[in-house]
Amino acid sequence: MSSKITFIGGDIRMIEAARFAAKKHKEVIIYGFDKLEKNFDTYDVTIETNLKEALSGADTVIFGLPSSVDGKNIFAPYSSKDIPICSVISYIKPSAYVFGGMLKEYIQKEAETKGIKCFDYFLREELTLKNALVTAEGALQTAMTETPHTIHSSKCLVIGYGRIGKMLSDILKKLGASVTCSARKESDLALIECNAMEAVNTSLIGKSIGRFDIIFNTVPFSILEEKNLASVRHDALIIDLASKPGGVDFESVDFESARKLGLKVIWATSLPGKVAPETSGKIISDTVFNILNEQKVRR
């Protein structure tokens, strides 16, 4: 069996993922990056400009994170032309393995009708945990850049106590911040207190939100509605880490109106790919090969 691995689309993370893959495998192809001004001389990868050739004979095909945004084309912000999902599937051989982040269900169904095996690497715990750490570091970097004071002694609120919330609050605490975390489950509230931080029920944050210097949201639905934002201190910083629709009510209080209120709101999405593409790419590459090893695929 040959070991041709093809990366189709994605952001800078996928270039780095391809570079790490090339350290283990001889034939690594990338497609969909013709708009990216980057010197690939030190990368042991092949740049392909023809989609059919890029996928011809590929045993493993890897899409970016997310795999698609519009539901019709592969997510490829550095490609000068659309990459239709139907065309990609038609060129992949039946015995291939396909990987993608947030892989759409219909893509999986269409591929599986051809005998192609599909996996969503974004569902893997090792990836989400490592991504959470990168996101937490990126959030810290954003806070340090956007505030005129140190993290040490700052009053910080972390909304949500999932993977990102746990890692971010721990980092903030170690830097000497006064950290309050919100959650809805009693077990999470208890865990926050066990970790020597103040706990507050997410439904009640409006009562105390005015005392914080920096507010981090990790919950992917509307939490900071207009009534809560009205209580935020005018010199506070809000960093929303959640994916769409995010925790800030951008319909009632968007970036511009928030600034008019004297509020500074940063929607810091997709931080792993922005602040640490090399690390994030390695995480994706490692996760894909973990899955292949579990499938006992010889590459």
C-alpha positions in Angstrom: 0.0 0.0 0.0 1.3 3.4 -0.9 1.3 6.2 1.7 0.1 9.2 -0.1 -1.4 11.8 2.3 -3.3 14.8 0.9 -4.2 17.9 2.8 -7.1 19.8 1.2 -7.7 23.4 2.3 -7.7 24.7 5.9 -5.8 27.5 7.5 -2.1 27.8 8.5 -2.5 25.0 10.9 -2.9 22.5 8.1 0.4 23.6 6.5 2.1 22.9 9.8 0.2 19.6 10.1 1.4 18.6 6.6 5.0 19.5 7.7 4.8 17.2 10.7 3.2 14.4 8.6 6.1 14.7 6.1 8.6 13.8 8.9 7.0 10.3 9.0 5.8 9.8 5.4 7.4 10.3 2.0 4.5 11.5 -0.1 2.6 14.4 1.4 0.5 16.7 -0.9 -1.1 20.0 -0.1 -3.8 21.7 -2.2 -5.7 24.9 -1.8 -2.9 27.3 -0.7 -2.0 29.2 -3.9 -2.9 32.6 -2.3 -0.6 32.0 0.6 2.7 33.8 0.3 5.0 31.3 2.0 8.3 29.7 1.2 7.9 25.9 1.2 11.5 25.1 0.4 12.1 23.7 3.9 8.9 21.7 3.9 9.1 18.2 2.5 5.7 18.5 0.9 4.5 18.7 -2.7 2.4 21.7 -3.8 -0.3 20.5 -6.2 -2.4 22.9 -8.2 -4.7 20.3 -9.8 -7.4 18.9 -7.5 -7.8 15.6 -9.3 -4.0 15.0 -9.3 -3.8 16.0 -5.6 -6.3 13.3 -4.6 -5.4 10.6 -7.2 -4.2 7.5 -5.3 -4.3 9.2 -1.9 -4.8 6.8 1.0 -5.5 9.5 3.5 -7.2 12.8 2.9 -7.3 15.5 5.6 -9.5 18.6 5.6 -9.1 21.7 7.8 -10.9 22.9 10.9 -13.7 23.4 10.1 -13.9 21.2 7.1 -16.6 23.4 5.5 -18.3 26.7 6.3 -20.9 27.1 3.6 -21.8 23.4 3.3 -20.8 23.4 -0.4 -17.1 23.9 -0.5 -14.1 22.8 1.5 -13.0 25.5 3.9 -10.0 27.0 2.1 -9.3 30.6 2.9 -6.0 30.6 1.0 -7.4 29.1 -2.2 -8.1 31.4 -5.2 -11.0 29.2 -6.3 -13.8 27.2 -4.6 -13.1 23.6 -3.8 -16.5 21.8 -4.2 -17.1 19.0 -1.7 -18.8 16.9 -4.4 -15.7 17.1 -6.6 -13.4 16.2 -3.8 -15.5 13.2 -2.9 -15.7 12.0 -6.5 -11.8 12.0 -6.8 -11.1 10.1 -3.5 -10.7 6.4 -3.9 -13.1 4.1 -2.1 -10.5 2.6 0.3 -9.3 5.9 1.5 -9.6 7.4 5.0 -11.0 11.0 5.2 -10.4 13.2 8.2 -11.9 16.6 9.0 -12.6 19.0 11.8 -16.3 19.5 12.6 -17.0 17.2 9.7 -20.5 17.7 8.3 -22.8 14.7 8.6 -23.8 14.8 4.9 -20.1 14.8 3.9 -19.6 11.7 5.9 -22.7 10.0 4.4 -21.8 10.9 0.9 -18.2 9.6 1.4 -19.3 6.4 3.1 -21.6 5.5 0.2 -18.3 5.1 -1.8 -16.8 3.0 0.9 -14.6 5.8 2.2 -14.1 5.8 6.0 -14.6 9.2 7.7 -13.4 10.5 11.0 -14.0 13.9 12.8 -10.7 14.6 14.5 -12.3 17.5 16.4 -14.3 15.0 18.5 -11.1 13.4 19.8 -10.4 14.1 23.5 -6.7 14.4 23.0 -7.2 17.2 20.5 -9.8 19.1 22.4 -7.8 19.0 25.6 -4.6 20.3 23.9 -6.6 22.8 21.9 -8.0 24.1 25.1 -4.6 24.8 26.5 -3.6 26.6 23.3 -6.8 28.7 23.5 -6.2 29.5 27.2 -2.7 30.7 26.4 -4.0 32.8 23.4 -6.7 34.3 25.7 -4.0 35.3 28.2 -1.9 36.8 25.4 -4.9 38.8 24.2 -5.6 40.0 27.8 -2.0 41.1 28.3 -1.9 42.9 25.0 -5.2 44.7 25.4 -5.0 45.9 29.1 -2.8 48.6 30.6 -2.2 46.6 33.8 -0.8 43.2 34.8 -2.7 40.0 35.1 -1.4 39.8 38.6 -3.9 41.3 41.1 -6.5 41.7 38.3 -10.1 40.7 39.1 -11.0 38.1 36.4 -14.2 36.4 35.7 -14.2 33.1 33.6 -17.6 32.2 32.4 -18.0 28.5 31.9 -15.9 25.7 33.6 -15.4 23.3 30.7 -12.0 22.4 29.3 -11.0 25.9 28.4 -12.4 27.5 31.5 -10.5 25.1 33.8 -7.2 25.6 32.1 -7.6 29.4 31.7 -8.6 29.9 35.3 -5.7 27.8 36.5 -3.2 29.9 34.5 -4.8 33.1 35.7 -4.6 32.0 39.4 -1.0 31.0 39.0 -0.2 34.4 37.7 -1.7 36.0 40.8 -5.1 37.1 39.5 -8.2 37.1 41.7 -10.3 34.5 39.8 -14.0 33.9 39.9 -15.5 31.1 37.7 -19.1 30.6 36.7 -20.9 27.3 36.1 -24.4 25.9 36.2 -23.8 22.4 37.6 -23.4 22.1 41.3 -20.6 19.7 40.8 -18.6 22.3 38.8 -19.3 25.0 41.4 -18.0 22.7 44.1 -14.9 21.9 42.0 -14.2 25.6 41.5 -14.3 26.1 45.3 -12.1 23.1 45.8 -9.6 24.7 43.5 -9.6 27.8 45.8 -11.5 30.1 43.5 -14.7 31.9 43.9 -17.7 30.2 42.3 -20.9 31.8 41.0 -23.8 30.4 39.2 -23.8 31.5 35.5 -27.4 32.7 35.8 -26.4 35.1 38.5 -23.3 36.7 37.1 -25.2 40.0 36.3 -25.3 40.7 40.0 -21.5 40.9 40.4 -20.2 41.5 36.9 -19.4 45.1 37.6 -16.5 44.3 39.8 -14.3 42.6 37.3 -11.3 44.0 35.3 -11.3 41.2 32.7 -14.2 39.0 31.7 -13.5 35.8 29.7 -16.5 34.0 28.1 -16.1 30.3 27.1 -19.8 29.4 26.7 -21.0 29.2 23.1 -24.4 30.8 23.6 -25.7 34.2 24.6 -24.7 34.9 28.2 -23.6 38.6 28.2 -26.9 40.1 27.1 -27.4 43.8 27.0 -28.8 44.0 30.6 -25.6 42.3 31.9 -23.3 44.4 29.6 -24.8 47.6 31.0 -23.4 46.6 34.4 -19.9 46.0 33.2 -17.3 48.6 34.2 -16.4 51.0 31.4 -12.7 50.2 31.8 -13.2 46.4 31.8 -12.1 44.1 29.0 -14.4 41.4 27.6 -12.8 38.5 25.7 -15.2 36.1 24.1 -13.6 32.8 23.3 -16.7 31.0 22.3 -17.6 29.9 18.7 -20.6 31.3 17.0 -23.0 32.7 18.3 -20.7 33.5 21.2 -21.5 34.7 24.6 -21.9 38.4 23.9 -25.3 39.4 22.5 -23.9 41.0 19.3 -27.3 41.6 17.9 -28.3 44.1 20.7 -24.8 45.3 21.5 -22.3 44.8 18.7 -18.7 45.9 18.6 -19.5 49.5 17.6 -22.3 50.1 20.2 -20.2 48.4 22.9 -17.5 50.9 22.2 -20.0 53.7 22.5 -20.9 52.3 25.9 -17.2 52.5 26.7 -16.9 48.7 26.6 -14.0 46.9 25.0 -15.2 43.6 23.5 -12.9 41.2 21.6 -14.3 38.2 19.9 -11.2 36.0 20.0 -12.3 33.0 18.0 -10.1 30.2 16.5 -7.2 31.3 18.7 -5.2 28.0 18.2 -4.7 28.7 14.5 -3.9 32.4 15.1 -1.5 32.3 18.1 0.2 28.9 17.7 -0.3 27.4 14.3 2.7 25.2 14.6 1.6 23.6 17.8 -2.0 23.4 16.6 -0.9 21.7 13.4 1.1 19.2 15.3 -1.9 18.4 17.5 -4.1 17.8 14.4 -1.4 15.6 12.8 -0.8 13.6 15.9 -4.5 13.0 16.4 -5.0 11.8 12.8 -2.2 9.3 13.1 -3.5 8.2 16.5 -6.7 7.3 14.8 -4.9 5.6 11.9 -2.9 3.5 14.4 -6.1 2.5 16.1 -7.5 1.4 12.8 -4.2 -0.5 12.3 -3.6 1.1 9.0 -0.1 0.7 7.6 1.2 4.0 6.4 
